[in-house]
């Protein structure tokens, strides 16, 4: 399976992790997180800034690494980790918002972006799980 994912329906075979919408959206989210953490009081809170940055990078990295692994079972596991890292990002966003590091508008925008990534990763995880289970049934 390494480097190839076929999703049923009208979608083409995906050969590169960069072509996955989940990875593209996670990349965009990560860029926005970095921008948000580089200004104001947020920039001076090295602990929270670093933690939310690491969690955000983890989302896109786990999607990429899982895609390049040797099996759908491994990809499924890495997508589970990516989804959990998305939850971590959302949790850190609540902290940043609650202590005034983010405006209500910026907080809502970032939360919506993180929720979208979570939904997309969950959908991809379900598709990979279905393929994994179908492969197991064919053995």
KALIN-V565238 format. One record per helix or strand of 2 or more residues. SS is the DSSP state (helix for helix, strand for strand). FROM is the first residue (numbers start at 1). TO is the last residue. If there is no record, write none. Layout:
# KALIN-V565238
ss = (SS:SS)
from = (FROM:FROM)
to = (TO:TO)
This chain:
# KALIN-V565238
ss = (helix:helix:helix:helix:helix:helix)
from = (17:21:40:46:72:104)
to = (19:36:44:68:98:138)
